[in-house]
Amino acid sequence: WLWLLWSRWLCTLLHDVTTFMVWACSKSLSLVRCWFRSPLFAELRRTRSLNAPSPIQQFGPCGRIMKNSAMVMTIQDPASQRLTWYKPPLTVLVIKKVRDVSVLSPFVQLVRWLIEEKRMVVFVEQSVMDDSLLLGNADFSGVKEKLMTFRDGKDDLTDKIDFIVCLGGDGTLLYASLLFQQSVPPVMAFHLGSLGFLTPFEFENFQEQVTNVLEGHAALTLRSRLRCIIMRKNEEVTKAKPPSNLLVLNEVVIDRGPSPYLSNIDLFLDGKHITSVQGDGLIVSTPTGSTAYAVAAGASMIHPSVPAIMVTPICPHSLSFRPIVVPAGVELKVMLNDDARNTAWVSFDGRNQQELRVGDSLRVTTS
């Protein structure tokens, strides 16, 4: 009997404790739900929006990250970026693919339509005015006198051109970027070349698409560039003789050039030595350039809205060196190793090749 009474009492006690725990848990869950729905928690939680506030990061009972305005970076949703004009655009630069007969007819149609229908001032390269294939075109002769030209490398187009229209492939777009080493006007690229990864527009309905751009109804994709500065060892930098400074849209390539020896390159990040590269060379690319030479060398593709720099070795003499991604705010420095058996060659978007000797340095930052 005592054992039976004790067993019943124990079962009753466990039932009461279990009932209390279930009641307490339900109450706490209700409180948690209410707190999650409160306006206070809405300020702390992370939502799917790219611009939502991040949770307060705390390390232990006393440690927190110090608020620093220099560390704040706003990432805009790429789908919400739209082009707008604070005054109507009046000037346009039309760049066509060179030595391509198939581009001549679209070029003449576009130029005539911009001048006669839109009453715009159209700039072209001097080589277009001297093109023998265009000189015999009757439609082009009617608008030739109304076209404006510029001297490559001498005339500053920064404050003259409102937007750019490219007729060709990705190479034509890279050339347009090279012409503007400061601020770049909006670029509208029509796919009329062999490779159109960066040229999304088709020419069949160019009137409608150009009109949308002129009226400010077009989406905008922002693409970062790399600022590349070559510092020479034995040359003093003065205001009269600044260092070589170029902006690239795709990549800057450091390779061994015509030498039969492997290149031996030291890579620094914000002044700290990261690694030494022995191989055919090194590719430093933007997210846009990650889809070009870098991806052919084994790198991954990066979305153009991601603020980053891709570093990719070219046929490295080490199985452990793979492509790396670094933040956009860092400074990369490339130098020849003291034990290098030859010089290196630097090219910027495939152009302006320069020799890099021992003691020289190439500094790369996001523009």
Secondary structure as UniProt FT lines:
FT   HELIX           2..37
FT   HELIX           39..42
FT   TURN            43..44
FT   TURN            50..51
FT   STRAND          58..59
FT   TURN            60..62
FT   STRAND          63..64
FT   HELIX           69..71
FT   HELIX           78..80
FT   STRAND          91..96
FT   TURN            98..99
FT   HELIX           101..103
FT   HELIX           104..116
FT   STRAND          121..125
FT   HELIX           126..129
FT   HELIX           132..135
FT   HELIX           138..141
FT   TURN            142..143
FT   HELIX           144..146
FT   STRAND          148..150
FT   TURN            152..154
FT   TURN            158..160
FT   STRAND          163..168
FT   HELIX           170..179
FT   STRAND          187..191
FT   TURN            197..198
FT   TURN            204..205
FT   HELIX           206..214
FT   TURN            215..216
FT   STRAND          226..231
FT   STRAND          244..248
FT   STRAND          251..255
FT   TURN            257..258
FT   STRAND          263..269
FT   TURN            270..271
FT   STRAND          272..285
FT   TURN            287..288
FT   HELIX           289..291
FT   HELIX           293..296
FT   TURN            297..298
FT   TURN            304..305
FT   STRAND          308..316
FT   TURN            319..320
FT   STRAND          324..327
FT   TURN            328..329
FT   STRAND          332..336
FT   TURN            338..339
FT   STRAND          344..348
FT   TURN            349..350
FT   STRAND          351..356
FT   TURN            358..359
FT   STRAND          361..366
//
